[in-house]
Amino acid sequence: MASSTPGWPGGGEGRRVRSLSGPGSSDAAIRLTGIVNAFGPHVVHDGLELTVRRGEILGLVGGSGSGKSVLLRTIVGLLRPRAGRVEVLGADLFALRPAARRALQARWGVLFQDGALFSSLTVRENVQVPLVERLGLKGPLLDELAAVKLGLVGLGADAADKLPAELSGGMRKRAGLARALAMDPEIVLLDEPTAGLDPIAAAAFDELILSLHAALGLTVVMITHDVDSLVRITDRVAVLLNKRCIVATLEELRAYDDPWLRAYFGGPRGRAAIAAGDKED
């Protein structure tokens, strides 16, 4: 069994893993090696290792201050680590020249919390932003492509002309996801996609991610606190602990002897979510 850190459980196959390749494989979509992130004397990550396999849905969890958002910013090139290597789709991200890095960044999409939509633009215009900025598209083709992307996430023409403030929380998440899909990415990174949604809307969003993952062959990295989402859709889970990272299936994590993991997965909500998942299997 492979391990991200010596002595910690590594990644077995989850229920929906599309790639069975190990962490050393060329099938890695994302590989972080020896990552050190620090702000002044405060070290957030220290020698962190993480491999995301092509075609999997990987959940990313951790306690407050564990650096989940910092790690996301590192993966997408917004934060250069103090030490270590970030490889995305086979390229050393921070070794690339600016033009090559921008081209690589077009191969992934990011859904930030609450959609992070431009408040003064309509939903359609928000989806069109990357198409204009990266491809220089204009005219009717822009509207056609935006309609296609909105259709993928279940939003129709009635939503396209609305401003973000006129949408429900779930619709804003879907609009943000449509924008993340605008450039036909290979990787999608989701930052708390079900936060603030009621259980029914959260379950529907999870099902949307699963259907898009299957239809488009996406690799998905999802930061979440939602145990239900972890159980419903992830193949493996990366847990940020002690400035490093454990990567394992839910079954393996449940057996790991750590106070935070016991509290997270062994509490009432965690037990209920896992029990519900076991019944579905």
Steps between C-alpha positions, in 0.01 A plus 500: 500500500645832391546780750528876470704517820697210652288310749170652387237321295512563128255470217316182434235489231179682588157411376521718188872529424549530123880477506663215689849639456721551803639832620817457296310455177498732201121493539524752783295811424658692790814416693628706793846413629664636814269801522581760763258791536573763763405856586787654689588262784162323478539174307175367353631202301833332564615236252147431376458228235183447298416319179162537328430226247352581162128438497442479874292711736722591794358662812722737698426552869675634807443703811489878516844641421623181335551686172237360266451827313875565505554163334236577238670831420831316467355245258352766271814714500377790712749429778859390442609259775810580702636161396386200299370417155151539355429286193169534320425287195867407479639855508702665777264792558740752651781418255290607201532833325196727552342425161538125546361521852193692378445234234520227764263685730238492224491121545336521842200679643434617853172542686562735790275527803154640420591500131712819518297650216542858382201677657455753218492238223214270405542126538558469126764772507674336795531173308631690198784671691764226453395451137559869430817538707674180389364441149389845389161368391213734421163514331234227479750222569551636850129477576481148356792373706368662817162335443669161460698538823196620693303207364765260629434618856123512467449874449282625217445824312291643784804492730747624238372857503488535878756666723666285769302678773178376340601135529460253783813366666479175307457680169802721571707187561380354170576824316849504648547140392388586146768770489757251632406269210514774236842400363428124495746430782656166585508579872237673712579627850206567731524710816220404742247442219212401729564751781184695582271266308214311659532118500283454191690763297834361623407147392387631160830684456692184588305310236579775249872463573477123457318530167743761364795293621370197312392686186807722460771276647597762756751479780340667802659638817241609755563689823209426730383469859197299387537137605193410294675627185815306584301180535282561194753593235869472593735220402765598756543768762807713576517612862725788606651412837813622675602710196502193276246287319344157540336359184275198536156356443229575752521143627872540569456837667239361736759253627775758548584581863492879512287719730390740225405219263310319774306817580434580133388159377395347832270777619121477462491669159793301365356170620160582349648597162717190482214274608280650227776445245542139609127441448516645147788265414 
